Amino acid sequence: MDGLMMDYPLILPQILERARRMFPDKEVVSQIGETRHRTTYSALHSRVLRLMNVLRDLGVKPGDRVATFAWNHYRHMELYYAIPAVGAVMHTVNIRLSEQQLEYIVNHAEDTVIFVDGSLLELLEPLRDKLPTLRYTVIMDDTGTGIPQTGLPHPADYESLMAAAGAEAAVEPMGENDACALCYTSGTTGNPKGVLYSHRGLYLVALQSAMRDVLGLSEGDVILPVVPMFHANAWCAPYAAALVGATLVFTGRDMSPENVYDLLDSERVTMAMGVPTIWIGLQQYLRATGKQLPHLERMLSGGSAVPRALITSYMEEYGVQIWQGWGMTEMSPLGSIVRLSAKMADWQPERRLDIMSTAGFPVATVEMKLLDDAGDELPWDGKSVGELLVRGPSVARDYYKHPEGSSAFTADGWFRTGDVASIDEDGFLHISDRTKDLIKSGGEWISSVEMENAIMACPGVIEAAVVARPDPKWDERPVAFVVREQGKAHPTPDEIIESLSGAFAKWQLPAADDVHFIDQVPRTGVGKFDKKVLREQLKTA
């Protein structure tokens, strides 16, 4: 028997329409170069209608992939709403990928139009003859110096197109399960994989964010997402903020501690979002200047584990709570959040800090389970450690254009996260390791296997193994152990790093001091590289 409820699809255009009606004068603030740009939800809604006409004038049709290559600002937010509103798929391209990875994902997505900040155009310039599906390049001036020249296909100025477009537009008919956004993983094993989001999935994450025991977002909040808009949809902040009517603040291209602090202070931000590296840098700035955070109430930090000392420091020195979250691109991305339950109110501070240092408890609609090596489910006792699997309406069921399927998705509808974890009796998640030898630096993944293969392709190298070392700022950094041909003095550390620069982004490269030459790579009993031995050597070095 069907329930007698209306068939009312959860689609993203409804969020901005609600913001226009309910919160027309609430602001969206962007740092654009030296200028602080201000708009409102009402004005942004009007520009989204024009942008919808721009997209249609450029030949964008329902289902087409439209790429963005941009920092956090109001124009990027306009694209967040306009692209799905015409039935197309917004492909947020990670600006930190290598040239080879950028070429792969733009071609794999078959992007037809790309919207790019002028300050980032040079990163795409080497690909001008390698993107066969790209028809138009729309350039957004984020420097105040005008639009640079480019050899990319059919360049056009964003604001000129907006000025010429019509002021009225109708939302394309769509269902809540239609695709609306596309993000690619960091390519930790093989090429990056595409995660294709639905309207319903992202709408539900926005609703989750408003829940009191998740982020507790409300109309009274001022939200600063330092997490990039090209990374997992900025953790859905552009949708969640509009849904509840919160003021939204963007950093633009300047994510320095100085700019972040200035925005936090002058815009009276109450909620900030970013990876631990951002908050470590801000902490150092605050200590150096003696400044305080009188308005900030809480931070959401994710992407990598938050140091326990950082949680303590912000609470004791600045009265700011750090809420640690865990999730993945495949989860849209929210999976769990740390919030103390009522029974923990009387716990001793150290015991409470133990909970604050976990990955938190599953948010509503996310189910979790642990499996042992035999595939049997493990209890939530805080002791049993196994592979973490998740499922839910905002969790991917497969990768985009991945016809052979993936072992990450089980036949009975679960996603294998690749994390090894335990879950305690209260439902708090304790991440202990990765199933693969990945390196997480500044919230982004680096593949040790791909780096090893690239090093071993360098002339004069016999073998190479790459492991992670802890880093107080970046969480982890890659360390390479290299076996050279006997008697050879080359390649040098600098030559190895140079050989990697074509396949890896600059931030992924190891430092020269982290390239070590050894006589042989230790092996396990079955002949595999024994990275445990190398990690122990790092501890005792």
FENRARA-V253148 format. One line per field, one symbol per residue. phi: phi as a letter, one per 40 degrees, with the letter a starting at -180 (. if undefined). A space follows every 50 residues. Layout:
phi: ???
This chain:
phi: .cccbccbccbcdcccccccccbccccbbbcbgcbccbabccccdccccc cdcdccccgcbdgccbcbbaccaccccdcdbcccccgcbcbcccccccdc ccdccccccfccbbbbcdcbdcccdcccbbbcccbbbbbbcbbgbgccca cccfcacdcccccccccbabccdabccccbabbbccgcbgcdbcbbcbdc cccccccdcccdcbbfcacccbbbccdcccbffffgdcccccccgccbbb cgccbcdccdcdcdcccfcbbbbicddcccccdcccccbgcbbcbcbabb bagaccddccdccccccbgbccbcbbaadcbgbcbaacaccdccccccdc cccdcccccgbccdgbbbabbcccgccbccbgbcbaccbbaicbbcbacc fbccgbccbcccgbbccgcbabbcccgccbcbabcbccbbbggbcbcccc ccccccccdgbcaabbbcbcbcccgabcbbbbbcddgccbccdccccccc ccbbcdcccccdccbbbbcaccbccbgcdcccccccccccc
